[in-house]
């Protein structure tokens, strides 16, 4: 999954930050984030874990799961209809 995650990091660099944690050298953080297996993806928003994605999967599916998770924490911009009615 490393090459896939690297591709996602480059493609979405203006949308979100990708960081990697080596679980073998960071047992305290591994325990703190309750990482039981790899790959485990923790999605953060404003410093809080908002979603966890477990397991290997095709790039397209991983991107889809990331974007769906992002939609749960960001507010979409108002449409013209919403701004006109106020």
C-alpha positions in Angstrom: 0.0 0.0 0.0 3.0 2.4 0.4 3.1 3.3 -3.3 -0.7 3.9 -3.3 -0.6 6.1 -0.2 2.3 8.0 -1.8 0.3 8.6 -5.0 -2.7 9.8 -2.9 -0.5 12.1 -0.9 0.7 13.8 -4.1 -2.6 13.9 -5.9 -4.5 15.4 -2.9 -1.7 17.5 -1.5 -3.9 20.6 -1.7 -6.8 18.9 0.0 -5.3 17.0 3.0 -2.0 16.0 4.5 -0.8 12.4 4.5 1.5 11.3 7.4 2.9 7.9 8.0 3.6 6.3 11.4 6.1 3.4 11.6 4.3 1.2 14.2 7.5 -0.8 14.8 9.4 2.3 16.1 6.4 4.2 17.7 4.8 1.7 20.2 3.3 4.5 22.3 1.5 6.2 19.4 0.5 2.8 18.1 -1.2 2.0 21.4 -2.6 5.5 21.8 -4.4 5.2 18.4 -5.3 1.6 19.0 -3.6 0.3 15.9 -4.0 -3.5 16.0 -3.0 -4.3 12.4 -1.6 -2.8 9.2 -2.5 -1.0 7.1 -4.7 1.2 9.4 -5.6 4.7 8.2 -6.7 7.3 10.8 -8.3 10.4 9.4 -8.0 13.5 11.5 -9.9 16.7 11.4 -8.9 19.6 13.7 -6.7 17.2 15.7 -9.4 14.6 16.3 -9.8 11.1 14.7 -12.9 11.2 12.7 -12.6 7.9 10.8 -10.6 4.8 10.8 -10.1 2.7 7.6 -8.7 -0.8 8.0 -7.0 -3.1 5.5 -5.5 -3.1 2.1 -7.8 -2.1 -0.8 -7.5 -0.7 -4.3 -6.5 3.0 -4.6 -10.0 4.0 -5.9 -11.7 2.5 -3.0 -9.3 4.0 -0.5 -9.8 7.5 -2.1 -13.6 7.0 -2.0 -13.5 6.1 1.7 -11.3 9.1 2.5 -13.5 11.6 0.6 -16.7 10.2 2.2 -15.1 10.7 5.6 -14.1 14.2 4.7 -17.7 15.0 3.8 -18.8 14.1 7.3 -16.7 16.9 8.9 -16.8 19.7 6.4 -19.7 21.9 5.6 -20.5 22.2 1.9 -20.6 25.8 0.6 -24.0 27.4 0.5 -25.8 27.2 -2.8 -27.2 30.3 -4.6 -30.7 29.2 -3.5 -29.7 29.1 0.2 -28.1 32.5 0.1 -31.0 34.1 -1.8 -33.6 32.9 0.8 -31.8 34.5 3.7 
